[in-house]
Amino acid sequence: MKFTIPPAILTYLSKLKPLVRHHYFIVTVLLLSTVAGVIYTVNQTLNSPTDEEYKGKQFQATIGSKFNKTTTDTINKIKTLQKSTDNTGQTKPFPTGRINPFAE
């Protein structure tokens, strides 16, 4: 049994032949772009998490757990800070030898 190429495929290949014969640069760029796309897709597939539920649980477990549970001193310090809208009229004195560069 002899294998023959269908005429439709031969016609299609004959249309591409001048492109390949005369435009090596275009073919090379298309080939490299395809290889880069395949590498990027494989890399994204390998780096994506497989279990979204596990990822969500781990994300929720790490956010703010140490700050809220163990550092109540920090929370108390934050609560004692003044707001920028509070105007008490008191300014802290500068250390000796320092001046306010914004004073007129």
ZIBELUR-V608479 format. One record per helix or strand of 2 or more residues. SS is the DSSP state (H for helix, E for strand). FROM is the first residue (numbers start at 0). TO is the last residue. If there is no record, write none. Layout:
BEGIN
ss: (SS	SS)
from: (FROM	FROM)
to: (TO	TO)
END
This chain:
BEGIN
ss: (H	H	H	H	H)
from: (6	23	51	64	71)
to: (21	46	61	69	79)
END
